[in-house]
Amino acid sequence: MYKNFKQCARKVQYQNIDYLCTVCFKGRTERQESGPSICKSCGASETKGPALWRGVAYDEKITAFIKAGAASGPMPQLPEIANRVALDAVKNLAAVYPTGQVKLQEKIWLDAEWNLSPETGRTITLILDVLFLDEEAGYAQVLDWKTGSLTKNKKKLRPDALEGYIDQLEVYALGVLAKYPKVNHVDTAIYFLDDPSPAADRADALSYGRGENYQHVKDRWTRILKQVMSTEEFPPSQGYWCKYPCPYSSSVGGPCVF
């Protein structure tokens, strides 16, 4: 969200504060236990573009494959994964899943100071694609899957593909350290599933531990969150992010001036 805030504060207001419906642009959407969010005004379901739906489908199939590692019988079919290192990681997770150390779609709720919070009092909700947890060893690893993010010829990662992902990894690490006090070290990594290059491994791999660095990162994100939450004006900003198009853009009938 912070990347979006820096790019266009108005989109953050519509999407993350007002939960503005992208169909009627009047009602507030409400998240369901499963499936898309529903607008309380017009009743429309939350819409996603083809790229987002593809990402959701990949997540579901990879999750089903890993979970099947604890069951007997044939394994579900995986989607096409061009990144061979990522494919090996998925297969390894399926093999380890029966140990109970692999958590999928792990939810972590935090308050405004990045401390663990009950769901009803949460300010932040994190959902981790994969969390490998070994509390006895004080170790955890967070993995995140990404689809797309390739150049038009689909041979290389786009230069902007890593933008904002370091922030994402930091936030995930903060969440794990808050929820699991026995964990002292967290490795984080993002895999680009569509990247076919032989050297394709991870978008970035960062490590976090408790101590001065942990407190520095936590304090930094506390300041950022307070900045976002205390903002009273959310000016729109025009840029390449308007061209997807943004679901609130005037080009699709939305309320934004751009």
Secondary structure, 3 states (H helix, E strand, C coil): CHHHHHHCHHHHHHHHHCCECCCCCCCEEECCCCCCCEECCCCCECCCCHHHHHHHHHHHHHHHHHHHHHCCCCCCCCCCCCCHHHHHHHHHHHHHHHHCCEEEEEEEEECCCCCECCHHHCCEEEEEEEEEEECCCCEEEEEEEECCCECCCCCCECCCCCCCHHHHHHHHHHHHHHHCCCCCEEEEEEEECCCCCCCCCCCCEEEEECCHHHHHHHHHHHHHHHHHHHCCCCCCCCCHHHHCCCCCCHHHCCCCCC
